[in-house]
Amino acid sequence: MPINIPETDKKRVVIAGAGFAGLTLARKLIKLDLEVVLLDRNNYHQFQPLFYQVATAGFSEAILNDPASGSSRFFLGITYIAMNEFNQAIDMLDGVANQQGDYTKDARWYLGLAYLKTGNKAKASECFELLAQTSGFYRKRSERTLRLLK
Ligand SMILES: Cc1cc2nc3c(=O)[nH]c(=O)nc-3n(C[C@H](O)[C@H](O)[C@H](O)COP(=O)(O)OP(=O)(O)OC[C@H]3O[C@@H](n4cnc5c(N)ncnc54)[C@H](O)[C@@H]3O)c2cc1C
């Protein structure tokens, strides 16, 4: 693809990537007597801090289309955690943790973490105690977390 960069006598600075760093640098360099060329593979800037909001819209739609979907509810729940929306995370993860499915244990772990974030140690401990009685990935870390909570 041809790139249309005007010829000038100014020194040229080429910035690869128009993300946060590239944009910030470009805005600073443009004030100097330089030709600034900002390249990106996309013709738009991805504002990553809003990805979570975009994700909640996508997962909410997926739940509307398939209300029984444990995976959509689980991922919406952990997206709420990333957004510090712990009560909404609890609403979402509670249903998944209390149903047998592919995401039951994961949901219970994150439900425990969400309860901890709301200060509800009793409910958090219930989650970790159940996980400590299971086999697999969450067992040891639940035991460790329970020791820390005592
Ligand atoms: C979901 C999410 C939420 C976040 N929330 C926050 C927040 O609230 N606060 C905060 O401070 N930080 C947040 N961050 C982190 C922040 O977004 C990154 O630290 C920051 O974007 C890094 O800046 P960067 O310029 O190094 O990379 P990026 O912003 O990722 O930019 C890299 C750019 O390079 C381009 N590029 C890559 N490869 C090529 C190629 N081969 N050719 C051409 N162009 C290319 C990409 O298209 C992109 O535009 C978040 C990140 C994510 C993923």
The ligand as an SDF file (V2000), in Angstrom:
LIG
                    3D

 53 58  0  0  0  0  0  0  0  0999 V2000
   -8.9210   -3.7870   29.0160 C   0  0  0  0  0  0  0  0  0  0  0  0
   -7.8250   -2.8180   29.3760 C   0  0  0  0  0  0  0  0  0  0  0  0
   -8.0860   -1.7800   30.2680 C   0  0  0  0  0  0  0  0  0  0  0  0
   -7.0790   -0.8930   30.6120 C   0  0  0  0  0  0  0  0  0  0  0  0
   -7.3710    0.1220   31.4890 N   0  0  0  0  0  0  0  0  0  0  0  0
   -6.4160    1.0230   31.8050 C   0  0  0  0  0  0  0  0  0  0  0  0
   -6.6980    2.1220   32.6730 C   0  0  0  0  0  0  0  0  0  0  0  0
   -7.8230    2.2800   33.1760 O   0  0  0  0  0  0  0  0  0  0  0  0
   -5.6910    2.9990   32.9520 N   0  0  0  0  0  0  0  0  0  0  0  0
   -4.4340    2.8390   32.4200 C   0  0  0  0  0  0  0  0  0  0  0  0
   -3.5590    3.6550   32.6900 O   0  0  0  0  0  0  0  0  0  0  0  0
   -4.1470    1.8080   31.5930 N   0  0  0  0  0  0  0  0  0  0  0  0
   -5.0940    0.8970   31.2680 C   0  0  0  0  0  0  0  0  0  0  0  0
   -4.7980   -0.1380   30.4490 N   0  0  0  0  0  0  0  0  0  0  0  0
   -3.4190   -0.2860   29.9690 C   0  0  0  0  0  0  0  0  0  0  0  0
   -3.1480    0.6760   28.8220 C   0  0  0  0  0  0  0  0  0  0  0  0
   -4.1800    0.5750   27.8530 O   0  0  0  0  0  0  0  0  0  0  0  0
   -1.7970    0.2770   28.2200 C   0  0  0  0  0  0  0  0  0  0  0  0
   -0.8280    0.3270   29.2420 O   0  0  0  0  0  0  0  0  0  0  0  0
   -1.4190    1.2250   27.1270 C   0  0  0  0  0  0  0  0  0  0  0  0
   -2.3710    1.1710   26.0790 O   0  0  0  0  0  0  0  0  0  0  0  0
   -0.0390    0.8430   26.5920 C   0  0  0  0  0  0  0  0  0  0  0  0
    0.3030    1.8230   25.6400 O   0  0  0  0  0  0  0  0  0  0  0  0
    1.1810    1.4820   24.3810 P   0  0  0  0  0  0  0  0  0  0  0  0
    1.2630    2.7210   23.5370 O   0  0  0  0  0  0  0  0  0  0  0  0
    2.4640    0.8730   24.8420 O   0  0  0  0  0  0  0  0  0  0  0  0
    0.4060    0.3240   23.6300 O   0  0  0  0  0  0  0  0  0  0  0  0
   -1.0210    0.3970   22.8950 P   0  0  0  0  0  0  0  0  0  0  0  0
   -1.8900    1.4860   23.4630 O   0  0  0  0  0  0  0  0  0  0  0  0
   -1.5340   -1.0010   22.8930 O   0  0  0  0  0  0  0  0  0  0  0  0
   -0.6280    0.8340   21.4220 O   0  0  0  0  0  0  0  0  0  0  0  0
    0.0720    0.0130   20.5260 C   0  0  0  0  0  0  0  0  0  0  0  0
   -0.3330    0.4900   19.1280 C   0  0  0  0  0  0  0  0  0  0  0  0
    0.5400   -0.1350   18.1730 O   0  0  0  0  0  0  0  0  0  0  0  0
   -0.2280   -0.5990   17.0880 C   0  0  0  0  0  0  0  0  0  0  0  0
    0.4980   -1.6990   16.4770 N   0  0  0  0  0  0  0  0  0  0  0  0
    0.8410   -2.8620   17.0580 C   0  0  0  0  0  0  0  0  0  0  0  0
    1.5180   -3.6240   16.1810 N   0  0  0  0  0  0  0  0  0  0  0  0
    1.6020   -2.9200   15.0380 C   0  0  0  0  0  0  0  0  0  0  0  0
    2.1670   -3.1850   13.7590 C   0  0  0  0  0  0  0  0  0  0  0  0
    2.8000   -4.3260   13.5090 N   0  0  0  0  0  0  0  0  0  0  0  0
    2.0700   -2.2380   12.8100 N   0  0  0  0  0  0  0  0  0  0  0  0
    1.4310   -1.0740   13.0700 C   0  0  0  0  0  0  0  0  0  0  0  0
    0.8680   -0.7540   14.2360 N   0  0  0  0  0  0  0  0  0  0  0  0
    0.9480   -1.6830   15.2150 C   0  0  0  0  0  0  0  0  0  0  0  0
   -1.5570   -1.0160   17.6910 C   0  0  0  0  0  0  0  0  0  0  0  0
   -2.5970   -0.9910   16.7160 O   0  0  0  0  0  0  0  0  0  0  0  0
   -1.7530    0.0710   18.7650 C   0  0  0  0  0  0  0  0  0  0  0  0
   -2.4690    1.1780   18.2670 O   0  0  0  0  0  0  0  0  0  0  0  0
   -5.7750   -1.0470   30.0620 C   0  0  0  0  0  0  0  0  0  0  0  0
   -5.5310   -2.0970   29.1660 C   0  0  0  0  0  0  0  0  0  0  0  0
   -6.5210   -2.9560   28.8080 C   0  0  0  0  0  0  0  0  0  0  0  0
   -6.2460   -4.0660   27.8030 C   0  0  0  0  0  0  0  0  0  0  0  0
  1  2  1  0
  2  3  1  0
  2 52  2  0
  3  4  2  0
  4  5  1  0
  4 50  1  0
  5  6  2  0
  6  7  1  0
  6 13  1  0
  7  8  2  0
  7  9  1  0
  9 10  1  0
 10 11  2  0
 10 12  1  0
 12 13  2  0
 13 14  1  0
 14 15  1  0
 14 50  1  0
 15 16  1  0
 16 17  1  0
 16 18  1  0
 18 19  1  0
 18 20  1  0
 20 21  1  0
 20 22  1  0
 22 23  1  0
 23 24  1  0
 24 25  2  0
 24 26  1  0
 24 27  1  0
 27 28  1  0
 28 29  2  0
 28 30  1  0
 28 31  1  0
 31 32  1  0
 32 33  1  0
 33 34  1  0
 33 48  1  0
 34 35  1  0
 35 36  1  0
 35 46  1  0
 36 37  1  0
 36 45  1  0
 37 38  2  0
 38 39  1  0
 39 40  1  0
 39 45  2  0
 40 41  1  0
 40 42  2  0
 42 43  1  0
 43 44  2  0
 44 45  1  0
 46 47  1  0
 46 48  1  0
 48 49  1  0
 50 51  2  0
 51 52  1  0
 52 53  1  0
M  END
$$$$
